[in-house]
């Protein structure tokens, strides 16, 4: 029984370095291009070309990315990636995202807002295709300069 406990302890200690390895830094996202697909006054469908930067020392096999965008504290858009892709270690990759937005509502909010720098927030998660960590959340806040 004592030998079994010792073996279990050794196995557990052997996993600890792997736990440190699974700590992943948040990737950063930026918009490369926006293409209008279709829409009307209330809803617009966009294809957005995004770039993801991987600050980690291992490649990220991305199964998908889902996110939401808030503008001036209100929901503005949401989307998800259209296909799987690989982001190299300490590198970047580009991918397309299908986005549903309500630009008319956001424009009215911005026009009614006296602030020249309304806040935005983009948040969501990167879903990985393999590894011990399967989801990497991200949350980025900033301000738009409208003047």
C-alpha positions, 0 to 999 in steps of 0.5 A: 500500500505504501509503495502504491502511495509513493508511486502515485506521489511520483506520478503526480509530481511528474505532472506538475511541470506539464501543468506549468507548460499548459499555462498559455498567454492570451493571444492578441487579435487585430482586424486586417480587413472588413468585407460587407456580405449583406444586410439591412438597417437592423443587421449586417453580415460581415466577413472580417479578416483577423490576425492573431498573434501567439505569444506562447512558445508552442504552436496553437492548433485553433479549432475556432474563435468566438467573440463579442464586441461591445461599444459604449457598454452595449452589444455591437457585434458577435462572430466566430471563425469559419475554419480551423488553422494553426498559429505558429509558436511566437508567430501569427496567422490570419483567418476569416470571421463571420460577423453579425453586427448592428451598425445602425444602433451603434451609430445612434448610440455614438451620435447621442454620446457626448464623449469623443472617445467611447469605450469598446470591449472585445472578449471571447475564447480561442478553442484549441483542437488539442492539448490539455488546455482547450480554451483560452479566454481573452478580454481586451478593452480600449477606446475609439478616437472619433475626432 
